[in-house]
Amino acid sequence: MPTGDLDLLLLRLPKRNSLVRESVWRINCFSNTVRSLILGLFFASVLTLAASLQPLSNKEIALMLRSGCSSASVLADLQRRRALERLDEATRKSLLEFGASTELVSALESGAYLVSASEADAAQDHAAKLAAQRSAAVEQDRKFNTLLQAQQAEARARSAAAPPTNETRILDALKTKLVHCNEGAIKEGDGGELKDKKLIALYYSAHWCGPCRKFTPQLVEYYNRVVRQHPEFEIIFVSDDRSRYNWQNYIQEEKMPWLAIDYDQLAALPSVQKLGGKSIPSLLVLSDDSRLLASSYNGAEYLGPQSVLATLDQIFASGAAAH
């Protein structure tokens, strides 16, 4: 997993204690160190093998011309390194297409720079060793990348299973900043709104957002349908509106039946706002101890809120929400 995915993981989940942060950091540093060592050894081998100049193959000569080298510079290199093989007709045509001079083509056709059979065998053996080392380095890097992904998955599982004990949990930070929305009416909360709630969905949305306005009625219908059978479930609206007027107007127009963070309290909760990700509408579900159970995102990939509703249906069907 790229380093940026680790940063996203640390951002999107509730704050972790220092031990979990340190374990993720150590895994990433270890992998980078090992990878740098592997690549360092590979390039050291390349430099060692390249220390003695190897004869030029027809393919290398064609690539040199194609990349912009002049015929004079290629000829000078040919005089130093010599040619690995005779010029065939197909390569001759390619060289002319790439702008090879008559002098260069004649030098190759004459065979004056051709190495002996034993030198050609040695050069081919050298190329085979280099290819084997390159393949080994790539395979070693793949193995370490697989190991890293397994370690990161384990670290994520530990962080999700063990919420922080010495930091303020997300839901605890919200308790005194909530209001009731009852079919559009807004009433101040008393701090006990999340008591006995086991599943809490944070709904990131805004009045100005077209896709949000399309999804919100669906979410209202879903909430009204399931909340009577599952009183342990609650939704909290986290607004991305630009004014209190739009925030209030949105709640009233859609007749939101759930809780909301008071608009004037949003500025004091930047970490909660960031959890919603870069795109809205966004929906994520937390347990009562602030563990992330479902999200509109899979890493950096935006899946949308409908995927979260599907996960909620599975949770309700399994009966896990009541425990």
N, C-alpha and C positions, 0 to 999 in steps of 0.2 A: 504494500500500500504506500502511495506517495506521502511525503511529509505533510503536504497540505491537508490530506484526509485526517491525520492525527489532530491538526489544529482545529478542524471542523468538529471532530469528535469532542474535544475538550470544550468547545464553545457550546455545542448543542445539548449536552447532557448537563444535569445539575452539577454545581461546583463540587469537586472531589476534595477529599482530604489530601494532605501533602504526600502521604505515602503512595497513593494511587498515582498522583501526578508524577512523582519521582520514578515509579516503575515504568510508566509509558515513556518518559524521557530517556531512561536508561536503555530500554529496548531499542529506541530509535538511534541513539548514539552508538550503541554496540553494532547495529547493522551497518551504519555508515562507516564505522571504523573498519569492519571486516571487509566491506565492499571496496573501500579505498585500498586496503592491503592486497586484495585479489587483483584489482586493476593495476596496482603498482608493480606487482610481480609479473603480470603479463607484459606490460610495457617495457619492463627491464629486460625480459626475455627477447622482446622484439628488437630492442636496441642492440643486444648482444649478437643476435643472429644477423642483424643488418650491418654490423661493424665492418664485415668484409663485403665489398661491392659485388652484387650478383649480376649476371648477364641479363640483358633486356630481352623479354619475350616480345613477339609480334603484337600481342594484346596490349602490353605496357606502352609500346611505341605509339600505337594507335590512340591510346588514352591520353598520352602526353600531348599529341597534336590536337586532339579534340578539346583538351582543357585549355588550349591557348599557347602552348609552347611553340616556339619557332622551329623551323627545320634545322637551323644552325645550332640551336641549343640541344636539340635531340641528337644531332650528329656528333656534337662535342661529348655528350653523355655516352653515346655509342662507342666512341673512341676510347673512353675510360673503362667502360663496363663490358663492351662487346655484345654480340648477339647470341641468344640462346638457340635460335632455330632459323632455318632458311625462310625466305620470304615467299609465301604462297600467293596465288593469284587473287584470292578473295581479300587478303590483307592488303595487297598492293592497291586494289581498287579503293579500299577504305582509306588508305593513307592519302591517295590522290584527292579523294573527296574532302579530307580534312586539311588540304592545302600543303601536302608534302612536296618539297622541292625535287627537281630531277636529280640533283646531286645526292640527296638522301636516299631516294629510291634506288639509284644506281649502286650506291655503297652497300645497301642491303642485298640487292640481287647478285652482286659480285661474290658474296660470301667471304670477303676479306676480313670481316670482323667476327666471323663465326667461331665459337669456342669448339674445343675438341669434344668427342663423345663422352669421355670421362668427366670433363668439366660440366657438360650438360646434365649428366646423371647426378652429379653432386648438387647442382643448382635445384634440380627437381626434388631431391631428397630434402634440401633446405626448405623449399616451399611447403613440402608435406609436413615437416616438423612445425613450421610456423602455423599452418592451418590447424594442426592437432592441438597446439597450445592455445590458439584462439578459441577453439571449440571447448576445450577443458575449462577455460576461464568463464565462458558463457554459461556452461553447465553448472559450474560452482556458484556463480552469481544467482542462477535460477534456484538452486537448492537453498541458499541463504534467504532469498526472497520468500520462498515457501515457508521456511522456518519463521521468518519475521511476521508473516501474515498470521500464522498460528499463535505466536506470542501476543500479537496485538489483539486477536480475537479473545484470548484468555484474559488480557488486561481489561478489555471492554466488559466481559462477563463479570469480572470481579468488581469493577466500578459500579455496574448496574445492580449487582446483588448486595453491595455493601454501601449504602448511602452514607454521607459524611456525618460524623458525630460531633465535630467541633466547629461546624459552620452553619449558618442559617439556611434552612431548606427553602426551596422556592415557594412552596405552598404556605409555609409559616410566615414568609415575608408578605404574602398577599392578604392574610386574614383580616387585617385592620383597614384594608384599602378596597373592600368590595361593596358593591351596591346590588340590590335586587332589581331585576327587570321582570315585570309582570304584565305581559302583553302590551308593552310599550311604556307602562308606568315605571318610574325609577324611584326606589326607596332606599334610604341609607341602611347599610348593614350594621350588625351588632358584634361582629367578630366570631360568631358561632356558626356561620353558614356552611363550613366544611366539616362540621362534626358528623361523624358516622359515614362520611363519604369515602369510598374505597377507590373509585375511578373518577379522575377529574380531567376533563378535556379543556385545553386552552385553545380558543378559536381566534385566530389572527385574521382580521378583516377590516374593511373600511367602506364608507358610504361612496367614495369616489371610484371604487374598484368595480368594473363591470362584471368580471367573473365572480367576485364576491356577492354581488347583488343577485346573481343567478343561483349561487349555491346556498345562500343563507336560508331562503324558504325551504329548501330540501332539508337543511339541518334542523330548522324549527319543527318540521313535520316528523323527522326522525326522533328528536328529543321528546316531543309530546307523546310519541308512540311507545317509547321504551322506558321513560322515567317512572311511570306508575308501577311497572313490573320490577324496575331496578332503582329503587330510591337511593341506592348506594352510589349512583352515577350523577355527575354534575358537569355543567359546561360553564366556563368563564370566558367572557368576551374580552379580548385584548385589542383595543382599537389602534388603527393606524391613520385615523382621521386627523385633519389639520386644524380643527377647532372643536370646542366643546359643543357648539351649536350643531355641527354635522354629526358628532358622536351621538348626541341626544336624539337628533332627528332620525338617524339610522335605526336606533333602538326602537323608536316609536313606529316608524314606517313598517318595519319587519315584525313588529310585535314580539320582540325577543322575550322568551320565557325563562331565561337562565340568569346567572350572575354576570357581573361585569366589573372590571377594575375601574374605579372612579377616574374619569378623564384627567382630573387635576393631579392624580397620584401617579400617572404613567411615567412622568419624567423622573421620578425617584426609583424606577424599576428598569434601568437600561438592560440588565442581564436578562430579565424576563422578555423584554421586547426582542432581543437578539435571538432568542430561542425559536422564534417563528420562522427564521430563515429570510432569504432574499425575495421570495415570491409569496403572494397571497392570492386566494385564501389558503391558509395553512392551519392544520389541525394536528395537535399532538396530545397524547394521553399519558397522564402520570398516575402512579399509585399514590396512596395516601402518605407514603414516606418519600415522595418526590422522585421515584424511579421512573425512567422513561420506558413506556410499554409499547407505544406506537407513534409514528410520525408521518407527516406528508413528504418527508425526505428519506431517501436511502443514500446516506453519505451526502454527496453534493447533488445527486439526482433528485429532481422534483417529481414526486409521484401524484401529488394532489390529495385533497382531503377525502375523496371517496374511498381510497385505499384504507384509510384509518377507520372509516365506518365499517368496512368489511372485517377488519381486525376486531373491532368492538363486538360485532355480531358473534364472532368466534368465541370471544371471552365470555359473553353472556350465555352462549349455548353450553359452554363447558362448566358454568357455575362458579368459575374462579373469582369473579368479581365480588361475590358475597363473603369471601374469606379474607 
